[in-house]
Amino acid sequence: MKTGKTSVYDCSIIELDKHHSDAGNITVIENQDTIPFEVNRVYYLYDIPGGQERGGHAHKELRQLLVAASGSFDVVLNDGSVKRTVTLNRPYQGLLVVPGIWRELNDFSSGSVCLVLASHKYDEADYMRSYEDFLEYKRQFLN
């Protein structure tokens, strides 16, 4: 799939294994088994002040799984034509975000933690940080 041709409908919720016990729950994520890529970077967002947004960019190659490890937040997905908002609020669900999708994270609840599993290590050249540059990138693939 050409990353420029991806749509918001290529992004999907992945149900993660949830194992119960009287002592609590555990969720396991494994490369190429639970998620369709190898994890090469893990980071998390926390202590986001009320009203603040994160994201506001797109990637050319990077794939991500976003998980609300605690609390909740919204992810606004945008492919240049269609916008779709997904609320994450369960630690056993992850949102797969494919390349070529503009994303914005907002409406963070108090104490929320956004866990991000990424397919690549940080590479500034993979980012599209200007929405106008993102739209130009997407236009290259219109045929």
Order of alpha helices (4+ residues) and beta strands (2+ residues): beta-beta-beta-beta-beta-beta-beta-beta-beta-beta-beta-beta-alpha
